[in-house]
Amino acid sequence: MTQRERTQEKRRERQRLRIVHPSTLVEPGVLTRWNPSVKLVTLFVVSLALLLVWDPWRPAALWLGLVAVALTLGKVPWRWLALAHIPFIAFALGLFLVNVFTRDNGVAIGIALAGRTLAIGVASILFLCSTAPVELMRSLNQNLKLPASITFAVLAGYQLLLDLPREWQTIRAAQLMRAGAAPQLGDGRAPKLRVREAGRLAFTVLIVALRRSERIATSLESRGFGLKPRTVYRPVVLRTRDVVAGLMVSLAAVAYCWPW
């Protein structure tokens, strides 16, 4: 393979649609070794504790602290962290504007609600970046005793979501071949996708996903998931230090957010 062919192959590889979970973007660290179920419960407690805060300063300080934790202990890439902030910033801005235009003291309340949103957003980003979906579902099944029928169904749905980009590319290539067009142009770029073609392609991918999900559901049901206790090959250990860390973070969050 010549250098030009390698360059074109790398370009095509970059152009392929992919879905990457945030947990694959960070290196293993302290937070990745924390029990997933304890992390989820702790995130829930922190989010509830923030409902007690109505001043604009404490959510802002908590947000700054969580950003520092994400960049240090969480090892989250700063560019990805900034991009992940976009939906939370948009929602926080909406809350701020609604309170400004509908309340007498809406500026302070709007800033407080916006700060809550950003703090919960960073905490959620930390959870996503430090928790692999498979490990979370296994922990929920083994540690929190969530039924296997639910956890395996969620895992199957997650795997189906990962396969959607490949299904999109396969169906797109098939439609182009049927129309007599090449799947790729001479320079390696894909042909331009029109609005009408995109709607037809999205509908086809949806039908394929529904049929595959139906087959997965039938397969899970035929294997009797949830009918009796199941053995596990790789148990998720719930360590004492995980519980202690969760209790400490939860108590600190409640104490910090308690109305003074």
C-alpha positions in Angstrom: 0.0 0.0 0.0 1.4 3.4 -1.0 1.6 6.4 1.2 -1.2 8.1 -0.8 -3.5 5.0 -0.2 -2.7 5.0 3.5 -3.6 8.7 3.7 -6.9 8.1 1.9 -7.6 5.2 4.2 -7.0 7.3 7.3 -9.2 10.0 5.9 -12.0 7.5 5.3 -11.5 6.1 8.8 -12.0 9.6 10.3 -15.1 10.2 8.2 -16.8 7.1 9.5 -19.6 7.7 11.9 -18.9 6.5 15.4 -20.5 6.6 18.9 -17.8 6.6 21.6 -18.8 6.5 25.3 -17.1 9.2 27.4 -15.6 6.5 29.7 -13.3 5.5 26.8 -11.8 9.1 26.6 -10.1 9.1 30.0 -7.3 7.1 31.6 -8.0 4.8 34.6 -7.8 6.6 37.9 -9.3 7.0 41.3 -12.8 7.6 40.1 -12.8 4.8 37.6 -12.1 2.3 40.5 -15.0 3.6 42.6 -17.9 1.2 42.7 -20.4 2.3 39.9 -23.5 1.8 42.1 -22.1 3.9 44.9 -21.1 6.6 42.4 -24.7 6.6 41.0 -26.3 6.9 44.5 -23.8 9.6 45.5 -24.6 11.6 42.3 -28.3 11.3 43.1 -27.7 12.6 46.7 -25.6 15.5 45.5 -28.2 16.5 43.0 -30.9 16.4 45.7 -28.8 18.4 48.0 -28.4 21.2 45.4 -32.1 21.7 45.5 -31.7 23.3 49.0 -29.5 26.1 47.6 -31.0 29.4 46.6 -28.0 31.8 46.7 -25.8 32.3 43.6 -22.4 31.8 45.3 -22.4 28.2 46.6 -23.4 26.6 43.3 -20.7 28.6 41.5 -18.1 27.6 44.0 -19.2 24.0 43.8 -19.1 24.1 40.0 -15.5 25.4 40.1 -14.5 22.7 42.5 -16.1 20.0 40.4 -14.3 21.3 37.3 -11.0 21.1 39.1 -11.8 17.5 40.2 -12.7 16.6 36.6 -9.4 18.0 35.2 -7.2 16.4 37.9 -8.7 13.3 39.5 -11.2 12.6 36.7 -8.5 13.1 34.0 -11.2 14.5 31.6 -9.8 16.2 28.6 -10.4 19.9 28.9 -11.7 20.2 25.3 -14.2 17.4 25.8 -15.2 18.9 29.1 -15.8 22.3 27.4 -17.9 20.8 24.6 -19.9 18.7 27.1 -20.8 22.0 28.9 -22.7 23.3 25.8 -26.1 21.7 26.5 -25.9 22.5 30.2 -25.0 26.1 29.5 -27.9 26.4 27.1 -30.3 25.0 29.7 -28.8 27.2 32.4 -29.2 30.3 30.2 -32.8 29.5 29.6 -33.5 29.2 33.3 -31.8 32.5 34.0 -33.7 34.4 31.3 -37.1 32.9 32.3 -36.6 33.9 35.9 -35.3 37.4 35.0 -38.4 38.1 32.9 -41.0 36.5 35.2 -39.8 37.3 38.8 -39.2 40.5 40.7 -35.9 39.2 42.2 -35.3 36.9 39.2 -31.6 37.8 38.7 -30.4 36.1 42.0 -32.8 33.2 41.6 -31.8 32.7 38.0 -28.1 32.7 38.8 -28.7 30.2 41.5 -30.7 27.9 39.2 -28.1 28.3 36.5 -25.3 27.5 39.0 -27.2 24.4 40.1 -27.5 23.2 36.5 -23.8 23.7 35.8 -22.8 21.9 39.0 -25.1 18.9 38.3 -23.8 18.9 34.7 -20.2 18.6 35.8 -21.0 15.9 38.3 -22.9 14.0 35.6 -19.9 14.4 33.2 -17.6 13.0 35.9 -19.9 10.0 36.4 -20.1 9.3 32.7 -16.3 9.6 32.1 -15.4 7.4 35.0 -18.1 4.7 34.6 -18.2 2.1 31.8 -21.8 1.2 30.9 -21.2 -2.6 31.1 -19.6 -2.2 34.6 -22.6 0.0 35.7 -25.2 -2.5 34.6 -23.3 -5.4 36.2 -22.9 -3.5 39.5 -26.6 -2.5 39.5 -27.5 -6.2 39.1 -25.1 -7.5 41.6 -24.8 -4.8 44.2 -28.2 -3.0 44.1 -30.1 -6.2 43.1 -31.7 -4.7 40.0 -33.4 -7.5 38.0 -31.2 -9.1 35.4 -34.0 -8.7 32.8 -33.7 -4.9 33.1 -29.9 -4.7 33.2 -29.4 -7.1 30.3 -32.0 -5.3 28.3 -30.2 -1.9 28.9 -26.9 -3.5 27.8 -28.5 -4.9 24.7 -30.0 -1.5 23.9 -26.6 0.2 24.4 -25.0 -2.2 22.0 -27.7 -1.6 19.5 -27.0 2.1 19.8 -23.3 1.6 19.1 -24.2 -0.3 15.9 -26.5 2.4 14.5 -23.7 4.3 12.7 -22.6 1.2 11.0 -26.1 0.4 9.9 -26.5 3.9 8.6 -23.4 3.5 6.5 -24.4 0.1 5.2 -27.9 1.2 4.2 -26.5 4.4 2.7 -24.1 2.4 0.5 -26.9 0.0 -0.5 -29.1 2.9 -1.6 -26.3 4.5 -3.6 -25.5 1.2 -5.3 -29.2 0.7 -6.2 -29.3 4.2 -7.6 -26.3 3.5 -9.7 -24.0 5.8 -7.8 -20.6 5.1 -6.2 -20.5 4.9 -2.3 -17.4 7.2 -2.4 -16.2 9.8 -4.8 -12.7 9.8 -6.3 -11.2 11.9 -3.6 -12.6 9.6 -0.8 -15.6 11.8 0.1 -19.1 10.5 0.4 -21.7 11.8 -2.1 -23.8 14.7 -0.9 -26.8 13.6 1.2 -30.0 15.4 0.3 -32.9 16.1 2.7 -35.3 13.7 1.1 -32.7 10.9 1.0 -31.8 11.6 4.6 -35.4 11.2 5.7 -35.7 7.9 3.7 -32.4 6.7 5.2 -33.4 7.6 8.8 -36.7 5.8 8.4 -34.9 2.7 7.1 -32.4 2.7 10.0 -35.3 3.1 12.5 -37.1 0.1 11.0 -33.9 -2.0 11.2 -33.3 -0.9 14.8 -36.9 -1.8 15.8 -36.6 -5.2 14.2 -33.3 -6.0 15.8 -34.6 -4.8 19.2 -37.6 -7.1 18.8 -35.2 -10.0 18.1 -33.1 -9.1 21.1 -36.2 -9.0 23.4 -37.4 -12.4 22.1 -33.9 -13.8 22.7 -33.8 -12.5 26.3 -37.2 -13.8 27.0 -36.4 -17.3 25.6 -33.4 -17.5 27.8 -35.5 -16.9 30.9 -33.8 -13.8 32.2 -35.2 -12.8 35.6 -37.0 -16.1 36.3 -34.4 -17.4 38.7 -31.1 -16.2 40.3 -28.1 -16.1 37.9 -24.5 -16.8 38.6 -21.9 -14.3 37.5 -18.5 -14.8 35.9 -16.9 -11.5 37.0 -18.4 -10.2 40.2 -18.3 -6.5 41.0 -16.9 -6.1 44.5 -18.6 -3.6 46.8 -15.7 -2.6 49.0 -15.9 -0.8 52.4 -13.8 2.1 51.2 -16.3 2.7 48.3 -19.2 3.0 50.7 -17.2 5.2 53.1 -16.2 7.5 50.2 -19.8 7.7 49.1 -21.0 8.5 52.6 -18.4 11.2 53.0 -19.1 12.9 49.7 -22.9 12.7 50.4 -22.6 14.2 53.9 -20.3 16.9 52.7 -22.7 17.8 49.9 -25.7 18.0 52.3 -23.7 20.0 54.8 -22.5 22.4 52.1 -25.9 22.9 50.6 -27.9 23.0 53.8 -29.7 26.5 54.2 -27.6 28.7 56.5 
